[in-house]
Amino acid sequence: MTTNRVSRRIVLRSSVTAAAWLAAAPAIVGRAEAATLKMRCSSSLPNDPKYANGRVYYDNLVKSLKANGLGEQIDVTFFPDNQLGQEIDVINSVKLGVIDLMVSGSSISANLVPLVGTFDLGYLFTSYQQQTKAFDAGAAKPIEDALLKGASIHIIGWAYNFGARSVLAKKPVKTPEDLAGLKIRTLPNPIITECLRLMGAAATPLAFGEIYTALQAGVLDGLKHDPPTILASKFYETSKHYALTQHIFSPLAVYFSDTSFNRMVPKLREGFLDAASKAAIDTRAHGLAVEKEALATLAEKGVTVVECDKEAFRKRVLPQTDNFIKARPEAKAVVDLIRATQA
């Protein structure tokens, strides 16, 4: 009997102890997991640490996180080359909180909130330096607010695409007449598509990951992009004429899911946002430095780089901005501020 009573006591104590441990386990595991916050960052561009803006931004972000003492608390994994999906799918995943971060041009988010397309209007900006001054003066704020309200996405840093968008084609292009009928790839974005159409091209929307094979197959006659991206993605292997139309200075945005934003404790979030902003500034400087270098490298690889009649293209595109403002009057203040800003 005694042995039996002792056994029951042992069993009862063991049960109480086990129950107490199980009750505490979620808190213990939670604290362990909270020690390192894991996030995913997507880019459509190759994993090139020099010419691909996504990888350059990621490297700068990691450096800034370490400088802010957050290297052990935040672990960001980088997924280049459309590994998490095509850009339109990724930006929707950021909206839903499935993916934390995305580095891409502002153009892709215009599919979610059309007002963002203001920054894609042809010949609106004259340089990236002018763009930064306009953003610092407040031109970016209405766009940021609209994207957060309409798509639950924060823009936590503005950088530069590594050069203005110009036209790479399989034949020389100097005037709108030369561009007429050419199937030029554009991002699946109505503003950019309309800009290229007004310039004279047969604008052809296509996902970034499909460009190279489409050029090889003759589905496309060319594309519009910046020199470092053309170099990193090896588009120069299929097309040998680069016309410096410089029709769009599309800003590079760092998108951050509102879901991820809200799951960070305030102190950690403050340090992260500071690091993200600093990384964007560092990426701007890098972009300006490599644009000219990439252009020279393209020439070495057999690409003919030519100046073109930009004024002729600009005149054809000019009505686009007026029509956009008529359709979206809230864009007028943003456009006016940009136009009033001198580089």
C-alpha positions in Angstrom: 0.0 0.0 0.0 2.8 2.4 1.0 4.6 1.7 -2.2 1.4 2.3 -4.1 0.8 5.7 -2.4 4.3 6.8 -3.0 4.0 5.9 -6.7 0.7 7.9 -6.9 2.4 10.9 -5.3 5.3 10.7 -7.7 2.9 10.4 -10.7 0.8 13.3 -9.4 3.9 15.5 -8.9 5.2 14.5 -12.3 1.9 15.4 -13.9 1.7 18.8 -12.2 5.3 19.5 -13.2 4.6 18.4 -16.8 1.5 20.5 -17.0 3.3 23.6 -15.6 6.1 23.1 -18.2 3.6 22.7 -21.1 1.8 25.9 -19.9 5.1 27.8 -19.9 6.5 26.3 -23.1 4.9 28.8 -25.6 6.3 31.8 -23.7 9.8 30.1 -23.5 9.7 29.2 -27.2 8.3 32.7 -28.0 11.2 34.3 -26.3 13.7 32.1 -28.1 12.2 32.9 -31.4 12.0 36.6 -30.6 15.7 36.6 -30.2 16.1 36.7 -34.0 13.5 38.1 -36.2 13.6 36.5 -39.7 12.5 38.3 -42.8 12.6 37.7 -46.5 13.6 40.3 -49.1 12.8 39.8 -52.8 14.3 41.2 -56.0 13.6 40.4 -59.7 17.2 41.2 -60.7 20.2 38.8 -60.7 22.4 38.2 -57.6 25.0 40.7 -58.8 26.7 42.7 -56.0 27.8 45.5 -58.3 25.2 46.0 -61.0 21.9 44.7 -59.6 20.2 47.2 -57.4 18.4 44.6 -55.2 21.6 42.9 -54.2 23.4 46.2 -53.7 20.6 47.4 -51.4 20.5 44.1 -49.5 24.3 44.3 -48.8 23.9 47.9 -47.6 21.0 46.9 -45.4 23.0 44.1 -43.7 25.8 46.5 -43.1 23.5 49.1 -41.6 21.8 46.6 -39.4 25.1 45.5 -38.0 26.1 49.2 -37.5 22.9 49.7 -35.5 23.7 46.7 -33.3 20.8 44.7 -34.8 22.9 42.1 -36.7 21.9 39.3 -34.2 18.3 40.5 -33.7 17.2 40.7 -37.4 18.1 38.1 -40.0 17.1 39.2 -43.6 17.4 36.5 -46.3 17.8 37.7 -49.8 15.9 36.1 -52.7 17.1 37.5 -56.1 16.2 36.5 -59.7 12.5 36.1 -59.1 13.0 33.2 -56.8 9.8 34.2 -54.8 7.8 34.8 -58.0 7.3 37.4 -60.7 7.2 41.0 -59.5 3.4 41.4 -59.7 3.0 38.3 -57.5 5.6 39.4 -55.0 4.2 42.9 -54.6 0.8 41.3 -53.8 2.5 39.0 -51.3 4.0 42.0 -49.6 0.5 43.5 -49.4 -0.8 40.3 -47.8 2.2 40.0 -45.4 3.5 36.8 -46.9 6.8 38.5 -48.0 8.3 41.1 -45.8 10.5 43.2 -48.1 10.8 43.9 -51.8 13.3 46.1 -53.7 11.9 47.3 -57.0 11.0 50.3 -59.0 8.0 52.3 -58.0 6.3 51.2 -61.2 5.2 47.8 -60.0 3.2 49.2 -57.1 1.2 51.4 -59.5 -0.7 48.2 -60.3 -2.1 48.3 -56.7 -2.4 52.1 -56.2 -2.6 54.0 -59.6 -1.4 57.3 -58.0 2.1 55.8 -57.7 2.2 55.9 -61.5 2.8 59.6 -61.2 6.6 58.8 -60.9 6.5 56.9 -64.2 5.2 59.8 -66.3 7.5 60.3 -69.3 10.1 63.1 -69.0 8.7 64.2 -65.6 12.1 64.1 -63.9 15.2 65.5 -65.4 17.7 63.7 -63.2 17.9 61.6 -60.1 19.5 64.5 -58.2 16.4 66.5 -59.0 14.2 63.6 -57.9 15.8 63.5 -54.5 15.4 67.2 -54.0 11.7 66.9 -54.9 11.2 64.0 -52.6 12.9 65.8 -49.8 10.6 68.8 -50.4 7.6 66.5 -49.9 6.7 65.1 -53.4 7.0 61.5 -52.1 4.7 61.8 -49.1 1.3 61.7 -50.8 2.4 58.6 -52.8 3.7 56.9 -49.6 0.4 57.7 -47.8 -1.7 56.4 -50.7 0.2 53.1 -50.9 0.0 52.5 -47.2 -3.8 53.2 -47.2 -4.6 51.4 -50.4 -2.3 48.4 -50.2 -0.9 48.1 -46.6 2.6 48.7 -47.8 5.2 51.1 -46.4 8.0 52.6 -48.5 10.8 52.7 -46.0 13.5 54.0 -48.4 13.9 55.7 -51.8 17.0 54.9 -53.9 17.7 55.1 -57.6 17.4 52.6 -60.3 20.9 52.5 -61.7 20.3 55.0 -64.5 17.4 56.4 -66.5 15.3 54.2 -68.7 16.5 54.1 -72.2 15.8 51.9 -75.2 18.0 48.9 -76.1 16.9 47.5 -79.6 18.0 45.2 -82.3 18.2 48.2 -84.8 19.4 51.8 -84.4 16.9 54.3 -82.9 17.4 58.0 -83.0 14.0 59.4 -83.7 10.3 58.4 -83.0 10.1 57.3 -86.6 12.9 54.8 -86.0 11.0 53.4 -83.0 7.7 53.0 -84.9 6.4 49.4 -84.9 9.3 48.0 -82.8 8.0 45.6 -80.1 9.7 47.0 -77.0 9.2 45.3 -73.7 7.6 47.3 -70.9 6.7 46.5 -67.4 3.1 45.5 -67.0 2.1 49.0 -66.0 -0.3 51.2 -67.9 1.6 54.4 -67.5 4.9 53.1 -68.8 3.2 51.2 -71.5 1.4 54.4 -72.6 4.7 56.4 -72.5 6.4 53.9 -74.9 3.4 53.9 -77.2 3.5 57.7 -77.4 7.2 57.5 -78.2 6.3 55.4 -81.2 6.9 51.9 -80.1 4.7 48.9 -80.1 4.8 48.7 -76.3 4.7 45.0 -75.2 4.1 44.3 -71.5 6.1 41.3 -70.2 7.3 40.0 -66.9 11.0 40.7 -66.3 11.9 37.1 -66.0 10.7 36.4 -69.5 12.6 39.1 -71.3 15.8 37.3 -72.4 14.1 34.3 -74.0 11.6 36.6 -75.7 14.4 38.6 -77.2 16.1 35.4 -78.3 12.9 34.1 -79.9 12.2 37.4 -81.7 9.0 38.0 -79.8 10.6 41.3 -78.7 12.7 43.8 -80.7 14.1 45.4 -77.6 13.4 46.7 -74.1 13.8 49.8 -72.0 16.1 49.7 -69.0 19.1 51.2 -67.3 22.7 50.3 -68.3 23.7 48.2 -65.2 20.5 46.1 -65.4 21.1 45.4 -69.1 24.7 44.4 -68.3 23.8 42.2 -65.2 21.0 40.5 -67.1 23.1 40.1 -70.3 20.4 41.6 -72.5 23.2 43.0 -74.6 23.8 39.5 -76.0 20.6 39.8 -78.0 20.4 43.5 -78.9 23.2 45.8 -79.8 21.8 49.4 -80.1 21.3 51.5 -77.0 19.5 54.8 -77.6 19.8 57.3 -74.7 16.1 58.3 -74.7 16.3 58.7 -70.9 12.5 59.0 -70.8 11.9 57.8 -67.3 13.9 58.3 -64.1 12.0 55.7 -62.1 12.8 55.7 -58.4 13.8 52.5 -56.6 11.5 51.8 -53.7 12.0 49.6 -50.6 8.6 48.1 -49.9 7.8 46.8 -46.4 4.7 44.9 -45.5 2.5 46.6 -42.9 2.0 43.1 -41.3 5.8 42.9 -40.8 5.9 46.5 -39.6 3.3 45.8 -36.9 4.8 42.6 -35.6 8.1 44.4 -34.7 8.3 45.9 -31.2 8.7 49.7 -31.3 12.4 49.8 -30.3 13.4 47.1 -32.8 11.3 48.7 -35.5 12.9 52.1 -35.0 16.4 50.7 -35.4 15.4 48.7 -38.4 13.8 51.6 -40.2 16.8 53.8 -39.6 19.1 51.1 -41.1 16.8 50.7 -44.1 16.8 54.4 -44.7 20.6 54.6 -44.5 21.0 51.6 -46.8 18.8 53.4 -49.4 21.0 56.5 -49.3 24.2 54.3 -49.8 22.5 52.6 -52.7 21.8 55.9 -54.4 25.5 56.8 -54.4 26.4 53.4 -55.7 23.9 53.7 -58.5 25.2 57.0 -59.8 28.7 55.6 -59.7 28.1 52.4 -61.7 25.8 53.9 -64.4 28.6 55.4 -66.4 30.9 52.4 -65.8 28.2 50.0 -67.1 27.6 52.2 -70.1 31.3 52.0 -71.0 31.3 48.2 -70.4 28.3 47.8 -72.8 30.2 49.6 -75.5 33.2 47.3 -74.9 30.8 44.3 -75.4 29.8 45.6 -78.8 26.8 47.7 -78.0 26.5 50.9 -80.0 25.5 53.7 -77.6 23.9 56.7 -79.4 22.4 60.1 -78.5 19.0 60.5 -79.9 16.5 63.3 -80.5 15.2 63.5 -76.9 13.2 66.7 -77.6 11.2 64.9 -80.3 10.4 62.1 -78.0 9.6 64.5 -75.1 7.1 66.5 -77.3 5.3 63.3 -78.2 5.0 62.2 -74.6 4.1 65.6 -73.1 0.2 65.1 -73.3 0.5 62.1 -71.0 1.0 64.1 -67.8 -1.9 66.4 -68.6 -4.2 63.5 -69.2 -3.0 61.7 -66.0 -3.8 64.8 -63.9 -7.2 65.1 -65.5 -7.9 61.5 -64.5 -6.3 61.8 -61.0 -6.5 65.5 -59.8 -4.7 64.5 -56.6 -1.5 64.0 -58.7 -1.3 67.7 -59.6 0.3 68.9 -56.4 3.0 66.2 -56.8 3.7 67.0 -60.4 3.8 70.7 -59.7 6.3 70.3 -56.9 8.5 68.1 -59.1 8.4 70.5 -62.0 9.2 73.4 -59.7 12.3 71.6 -58.3 15.6 72.4 -59.9 18.5 69.8 -59.9 
